[in-house]
Amino acid sequence: MHGMRLADVASRAVPVPIAPMPIRPLSVLTALLHVYIALRLVPALAMLTPAWPLALVALAVSAFTIPLPFISRRSERNASLKDALKWTGLISMGWFSSMFVLTLARDAGLLLTWLASALAGLQVSWNAVLPWSAMAVLVVATLASFVGFLNARRTAAVKRVEVPIQGLPAALEGFTIAQLSDIHVGPTIRSDYIQRIVDAVNRLGADAIAITGDLVDGTVAELREHIAPLAGLRARHGTFVVTGNHEYYAGAHAWIDELRRLGLKVLLNEHVVLQTRNVRGAQNDEELFESQLVLAGVTDFTAGHFDPAHESDPHLALHDAPPLVHTRVLLAHQPRSAPLAARAGYQLQLSGHTHGGQFFPWNLFVPMQQPFTAGLHRLHDMWIYVSRGTGYWGPPKRFGAPSEITLVTLVPARS
């Protein structure tokens, strides 16, 4: 089929080189933001406690270590030390993020308090407000980072979602798809973390497993052994994968080959037809088609920027699909694929990418880029489910956006 021919072309395409991350400007920027936090909080903390130098030390460690996870060094010497520094840098990134946001919020609150006192003639005890508000920023940011770390490192809980499909054939009632998304195997997510996910998914006994992109944050050479447990995923119809934007950062073509070597089915703007029941004795075509489901997958929404042969196309993914099979499910990494998918005639799209914001306040910014942040939504005649992700990106921190292994069950819509 045409989608398969695209996959053949893509496997031979030359990847577009990715420019290295501009570490130095980012390091300077984060260092300056740490200076801002120190200037706003440390003098106030010095009014309250003799332990204020600890805050200064923590900010210095954070500023120094945050760039380290993004500096690529291939040498195996001192690997344990490098891993420890990466862990420290990523934990610092999560803590710094909360410190920065809360410091901004504190300054806004102090400004409003000053305006209110000036306009209304109120007396404000600044000697109490300044140090205790600074302490509050430090304590809240640290507690949120600690709780967020525990949330991120636990095995994702199973979230069960029923999706009502109009005209769902009886043969497909109760069909289940276990969705994994945005695992981000990399500096802090390794094989033991993946094995726990695999064990949890296999206990579900799903009919099919879908991995909706952003599986890795590194090259095949770096992460092959850590991704290997995914070969142990078990479902009646197998495991299906679509690419996310991070696969293209890490070398999508090599990863597609590696995932296929593990026995996973990578869908590149193509589909498979799943025969959900034994219909050897089917009396007619209608009985045959009603027991089938079209499961399609598209490349990442931005894939065409990396390789024109990978331009995401929900319509192309249905090329030569049986027209009498009306139950059609699309795997698409980004929710932004939904408008085209709805027009192409899918009943359900499974996506990820957003992480549900991962931790406050970034969940507030997701709607600026994506039409949906998390959960089940309706777009015209199509449902879209957006996973909060099964792992995490960057800081090992989840606060207010828990990770999930999603078990999607198709049920008939009530008339």
C-alpha positions as CSV (number, residue, x, y, z in Angstrom):
1,M,0.0,0.0,0.0
2,H,1.1,3.6,-0.5
3,G,1.9,4.1,3.2
4,M,4.2,1.1,3.0
5,R,6.0,2.6,0.0
6,L,6.5,5.8,2.0
7,A,8.1,3.8,4.8
8,D,10.5,2.2,2.3
9,V,11.5,5.6,1.0
10,A,11.9,7.0,4.5
11,S,14.2,4.2,5.5
12,R,16.6,5.3,2.8
13,A,16.3,9.0,3.3
14,V,19.2,11.0,4.6
15,P,18.4,12.5,8.0
16,V,18.5,16.3,8.3
17,P,21.3,17.2,10.7
18,I,20.2,18.9,13.9
19,A,22.1,21.9,15.1
20,P,23.5,21.4,18.6
21,M,21.6,23.1,21.4
22,P,23.1,26.6,22.1
23,I,24.3,25.7,25.6
24,R,26.4,28.8,26.3
25,P,23.6,31.4,25.7
26,L,21.2,29.3,27.8
27,S,23.7,28.9,30.5
28,V,24.3,32.6,30.7
29,L,20.5,33.2,30.8
30,T,19.9,30.7,33.6
31,A,22.8,32.1,35.5
32,L,21.4,35.6,35.3
33,L,18.0,34.3,36.4
34,H,19.7,32.7,39.4
35,V,21.3,36.0,40.2
36,Y,17.9,37.6,40.1
37,I,16.5,35.0,42.5
38,A,19.5,35.5,44.9
39,L,19.1,39.3,44.9
40,R,15.4,39.1,45.6
41,L,15.5,36.4,48.3
42,V,18.8,36.1,50.0
43,P,18.9,39.6,51.7
44,A,15.4,38.9,53.0
45,L,16.4,35.5,54.3
46,A,19.4,37.0,56.0
47,M,16.9,39.1,58.1
48,L,15.3,35.8,59.3
49,T,17.9,33.1,59.8
50,P,21.7,32.7,60.1
51,A,21.4,29.7,57.7
52,W,20.8,32.0,54.7
53,P,24.1,31.0,53.1
54,L,22.6,27.6,52.4
55,A,20.1,29.2,50.0
56,L,23.0,30.9,48.2
57,V,24.9,27.6,48.0
58,A,21.9,25.8,46.6
59,L,21.4,28.5,43.9
60,A,25.1,28.3,43.0
61,V,24.9,24.5,42.6
62,S,21.7,24.9,40.5
63,A,23.2,27.4,38.2
64,F,26.4,25.3,37.7
65,T,24.7,21.9,37.1
66,I,21.7,22.8,35.0
67,P,23.7,22.9,31.7
68,L,25.5,19.6,32.4
69,P,22.8,17.2,31.2
70,F,22.8,18.8,27.8
71,I,26.5,18.7,27.2
72,S,27.3,15.6,25.2
73,R,30.5,13.7,26.1
74,R,31.1,10.3,24.5
75,S,34.0,9.3,26.8
76,E,33.1,6.5,29.2
77,R,35.6,7.6,31.8
78,N,34.0,8.7,35.1
79,A,30.6,7.5,33.8
80,S,29.2,7.3,37.3
81,L,30.3,10.9,38.1
82,K,28.7,12.1,34.8
83,D,25.5,10.4,35.6
84,A,25.4,11.9,39.1
85,L,26.0,15.4,37.6
86,K,23.2,14.9,35.1
87,W,20.8,13.8,37.8
88,T,21.8,16.8,39.9
89,G,21.4,19.1,37.0
90,L,17.9,17.9,36.1
91,I,16.8,17.9,39.7
92,S,18.1,21.5,39.9
93,M,16.2,22.4,36.8
94,G,12.9,21.4,38.4
95,W,13.7,23.2,41.6
96,F,15.0,26.3,39.8
97,S,11.8,26.4,37.7
98,S,9.6,26.6,40.8
99,M,12.0,29.0,42.5
100,F,11.9,31.4,39.6
101,V,8.1,31.3,39.2
102,L,7.5,31.7,42.9
103,T,10.0,34.6,43.1
104,L,8.2,36.4,40.3
105,A,4.9,35.7,42.1
106,R,6.3,37.1,45.3
107,D,7.6,40.2,43.6
108,A,4.1,40.7,42.0
109,G,2.5,40.2,45.4
110,L,4.9,42.7,47.1
111,L,4.2,45.3,44.4
112,L,0.4,44.9,44.8
113,T,0.8,45.1,48.6
114,W,2.9,48.3,48.3
115,L,0.3,49.9,45.9
116,A,-2.6,48.9,48.2
117,S,-0.7,50.4,51.2
118,A,0.1,53.6,49.4
119,L,-3.4,54.1,48.0
120,A,-5.3,53.0,51.1
121,G,-2.9,54.3,53.7
122,L,-2.4,50.9,55.3
123,Q,0.5,50.1,57.5
124,V,2.5,47.1,56.3
125,S,5.2,45.4,58.5
126,W,7.8,45.0,55.8
127,N,10.3,43.6,58.3
128,A,8.0,40.6,58.6
129,V,6.6,40.4,55.1
130,L,9.9,40.4,53.3
131,P,11.7,37.6,55.1
132,W,8.7,35.3,55.6
133,S,7.6,35.6,52.0
134,A,11.2,34.8,50.9
135,M,11.2,31.8,53.2
136,A,7.8,30.7,51.8
137,V,9.2,30.7,48.3
138,L,12.1,28.5,49.3
139,V,10.0,26.1,51.3
140,V,7.2,25.7,48.7
141,A,9.6,25.3,45.8
142,T,11.6,22.7,47.7
143,L,8.5,20.7,48.9
144,A,7.0,20.9,45.4
145,S,10.2,19.6,43.9
146,F,10.4,16.7,46.4
147,V,6.8,15.7,46.0
148,G,7.2,16.1,42.2
149,F,10.3,13.8,42.2
150,L,8.4,11.0,44.0
151,N,5.5,11.4,41.6
152,A,7.8,11.2,38.6
153,R,9.8,8.2,39.7
154,R,6.9,6.0,40.7
155,T,5.5,3.6,38.1
156,A,2.7,5.4,36.3
157,A,-0.8,4.4,37.5
158,V,-3.3,2.9,35.1
159,K,-6.0,5.3,34.0
160,R,-9.1,3.6,32.5
161,V,-11.0,5.5,29.8
162,E,-14.1,4.4,28.0
163,V,-14.6,6.0,24.6
164,P,-18.2,5.9,23.2
165,I,-18.0,5.1,19.4
166,Q,-21.1,5.8,17.3
167,G,-22.2,2.7,15.4
168,L,-19.5,0.5,17.1
169,P,-20.0,-3.1,15.8
170,A,-20.8,-5.7,18.5
171,A,-17.6,-7.5,17.6
172,L,-15.5,-4.5,18.7
173,E,-17.3,-3.7,21.9
174,G,-14.8,-3.8,24.8
175,F,-11.8,-3.7,22.5
176,T,-8.9,-2.3,24.6
177,I,-5.8,-0.3,23.7
178,A,-3.0,0.3,26.3
179,Q,-1.5,3.6,25.5
180,L,2.0,4.6,26.5
181,S,3.4,8.0,25.6
182,D,6.3,10.4,26.2
183,I,8.4,8.0,28.2
184,H,11.6,9.8,27.3
185,V,14.2,7.1,28.0
186,G,17.4,9.1,28.6
187,P,19.6,10.4,31.4
188,T,17.3,9.4,34.3
189,I,14.9,6.9,32.8
190,R,16.6,3.6,32.3
191,S,15.9,-0.1,31.7
192,D,14.6,-0.7,35.3
193,Y,12.0,2.1,34.9
194,I,11.0,0.7,31.5
195,Q,10.7,-2.9,32.9
196,R,8.2,-1.7,35.5
197,I,6.1,-0.1,32.8
198,V,6.2,-3.3,30.7
199,D,5.2,-5.4,33.6
200,A,2.2,-3.1,34.4
201,V,1.0,-3.0,30.8
202,N,1.3,-6.8,30.4
203,R,-0.9,-7.3,33.4
204,L,-3.7,-5.4,31.7
205,G,-4.1,-8.0,28.9
206,A,-4.9,-5.3,26.3
207,D,-5.9,-6.2,22.8
208,A,-3.3,-3.8,21.4
209,I,-0.6,-1.5,22.7
210,A,0.1,1.9,21.3
211,I,3.2,4.0,22.0
212,T,2.4,7.6,20.8
213,G,5.9,9.1,20.4
214,D,8.7,10.7,22.4
215,L,10.0,7.4,23.5
216,V,13.7,8.4,23.6
217,D,16.0,11.2,24.4
218,G,19.3,10.0,22.9
219,T,20.8,7.9,20.2
220,V,20.4,4.2,19.6
221,A,24.0,3.6,20.7
222,E,23.4,5.3,24.0
223,L,20.0,3.8,24.8
224,R,19.7,0.5,23.0
225,E,20.1,-1.6,26.2
226,H,17.6,0.7,28.1
227,I,14.9,0.4,25.5
228,A,15.3,-3.3,25.2
229,P,12.6,-4.3,27.8
230,L,9.9,-3.0,25.4
231,A,10.4,-6.2,23.4
232,G,8.6,-7.9,26.2
233,L,5.3,-6.0,25.7
234,R,2.5,-8.5,25.1
235,A,-0.9,-7.9,23.5
236,R,-3.1,-9.9,21.2
237,H,-2.5,-7.8,18.2
238,G,0.9,-6.5,19.1
239,T,2.5,-3.1,19.9
240,F,2.3,-0.2,17.5
241,V,4.5,2.9,17.6
242,V,4.5,6.4,16.0
243,T,7.3,8.9,16.0
244,G,7.3,12.0,18.2
245,N,9.4,15.1,17.8
246,H,12.1,13.8,20.1
247,E,12.7,10.8,17.9
248,Y,13.7,13.2,15.2
249,Y,16.1,15.1,17.6
250,A,17.7,11.7,18.4
251,G,17.9,10.2,14.9
252,A,14.5,8.9,13.8
253,H,15.6,6.6,11.1
254,A,18.0,4.6,13.3
255,W,15.3,4.4,16.0
256,I,12.7,3.2,13.6
257,D,15.1,0.3,12.6
258,E,15.8,-0.5,16.2
259,L,12.2,-0.6,17.3
260,R,11.3,-2.8,14.4
261,R,14.2,-5.1,15.4
262,L,12.6,-5.4,18.8
263,G,9.4,-6.5,17.2
264,L,7.4,-3.3,17.5
265,K,5.4,-2.2,14.5
266,V,6.2,1.4,13.5
267,L,3.5,3.1,11.6
268,L,4.7,5.9,9.2
269,N,1.6,7.4,7.7
270,E,0.2,3.9,7.2
271,H,-2.3,1.6,8.8
272,V,-3.0,-2.0,9.7
273,V,-6.3,-3.8,9.7
274,L,-6.9,-5.8,12.9
275,Q,-9.1,-8.8,12.7
276,T,-10.7,-8.9,16.1
277,R,-12.6,-12.2,15.8
278,N,-12.2,-15.5,14.0
279,V,-14.6,-15.1,11.0
280,R,-13.6,-18.2,9.1
281,G,-17.3,-19.1,8.8
282,A,-18.5,-15.5,8.0
283,Q,-21.6,-15.6,5.9
284,N,-21.0,-12.2,4.1
285,D,-18.6,-9.3,3.8
286,E,-20.5,-7.2,6.3
287,E,-19.9,-9.8,9.0
288,L,-16.2,-9.8,8.1
289,F,-15.8,-6.1,8.1
290,E,-17.7,-5.5,11.3
291,S,-15.1,-7.6,13.1
292,Q,-12.2,-5.5,11.8
293,L,-10.6,-2.2,13.1
294,V,-8.3,0.1,11.2
295,L,-5.4,1.2,13.3
296,A,-3.4,4.0,11.6
297,G,-0.4,6.0,12.7
298,V,1.2,9.2,11.4
299,T,4.6,10.7,11.9
300,D,5.1,13.6,14.2
301,F,3.3,16.8,13.3
302,T,6.7,18.5,12.7
303,A,8.4,15.5,11.0
304,G,8.4,17.1,7.6
305,H,10.9,19.7,8.9
306,F,13.4,17.0,9.5
307,D,12.7,14.8,6.5
308,P,10.2,15.7,3.7
309,A,9.5,12.0,3.2
310,H,8.1,11.9,6.7
311,E,5.5,14.8,6.3
312,S,2.6,13.9,8.6
313,D,-0.5,13.0,6.7
314,P,-3.6,11.4,8.4
315,H,-5.3,11.0,5.0
316,L,-2.4,9.2,3.5
317,A,-2.4,6.8,6.5
318,L,-5.8,5.6,5.3
319,H,-4.8,4.9,1.7
320,D,-6.3,1.6,0.6
321,A,-8.1,1.0,3.9
322,P,-11.2,-1.1,3.5
323,P,-14.0,1.4,3.0
324,L,-16.6,-0.8,4.9
325,V,-14.4,-0.8,8.0
326,H,-15.8,2.2,9.8
327,T,-14.1,2.0,13.1
328,R,-10.8,3.9,12.6
329,V,-8.3,4.8,15.3
330,L,-5.3,7.1,14.7
331,L,-2.1,7.3,16.7
332,A,-0.6,10.8,16.4
333,H,2.0,12.2,18.8
334,Q,0.7,15.8,18.9
335,P,-2.9,16.8,19.5
336,R,-2.4,19.4,16.6
337,S,-3.0,16.5,14.2
338,A,-6.7,16.3,15.3
339,P,-8.3,18.8,12.8
340,L,-6.9,16.9,9.8
341,A,-7.7,13.5,11.5
342,A,-11.3,14.5,12.1
343,R,-11.7,15.5,8.4
344,A,-10.1,12.2,7.3
345,G,-12.9,10.3,9.1
346,Y,-11.3,8.8,12.2
347,Q,-13.5,8.0,15.2
348,L,-10.7,8.3,17.8
349,Q,-7.2,9.9,17.9
350,L,-4.7,8.9,20.7
351,S,-2.0,11.5,21.4
352,G,0.5,12.7,23.9
353,H,3.2,15.3,23.7
354,T,1.8,17.8,26.3
355,H,2.7,15.8,29.4
356,G,-0.4,17.5,30.8
357,G,2.0,20.4,31.5
358,Q,4.1,18.0,33.8
359,F,4.3,20.6,36.6
360,F,2.8,24.0,37.4
361,P,2.9,26.5,35.9
362,W,3.8,25.0,32.5
363,N,0.3,23.4,32.2
364,L,-0.9,27.0,31.7
365,F,1.2,27.5,28.6
366,V,0.3,24.2,26.8
367,P,-3.0,25.7,25.3
368,M,-0.8,28.3,23.5
369,Q,0.5,25.6,21.2
370,Q,-1.9,22.6,21.5
371,P,-5.7,22.5,21.1
372,F,-5.9,20.0,24.1
373,T,-3.8,19.6,27.2
374,A,-5.0,16.2,28.6
375,G,-7.9,13.9,28.8
376,L,-10.8,13.0,26.5
377,H,-12.2,15.7,24.2
378,R,-14.6,15.9,21.3
379,L,-13.7,17.5,17.9
380,H,-16.6,17.4,15.4
381,D,-17.4,13.7,15.1
382,M,-14.0,12.5,16.5
383,W,-12.8,11.8,20.0
384,I,-9.3,12.7,20.9
385,Y,-7.6,11.4,24.0
386,V,-4.4,13.2,25.2
387,S,-2.2,11.2,27.6
388,R,-0.3,13.1,30.3
389,G,2.6,10.8,29.5
390,T,4.1,7.7,31.0
391,G,7.5,9.1,31.9
392,Y,8.7,12.7,32.0
393,W,11.0,15.0,30.1
394,G,14.0,16.8,31.7
395,P,13.5,17.3,35.5
396,P,12.3,14.2,37.3
397,K,9.3,16.2,38.5
398,R,5.5,15.8,38.1
399,F,3.3,18.1,40.2
400,G,-0.4,18.4,39.4
401,A,-0.1,16.3,36.2
402,P,0.4,12.6,37.1
403,S,1.9,10.2,34.7
404,E,-0.3,7.5,33.3
405,I,-0.6,4.2,31.5
406,T,-3.9,4.6,29.7
407,L,-6.3,1.7,29.1
408,V,-8.7,2.8,26.4
409,T,-11.9,0.7,26.0
410,L,-14.2,1.1,23.0
411,V,-17.8,1.1,23.9
412,P,-21.0,1.8,21.9
413,A,-22.3,5.3,22.1
414,R,-25.7,5.7,23.6
415,S,-28.3,6.8,21.1
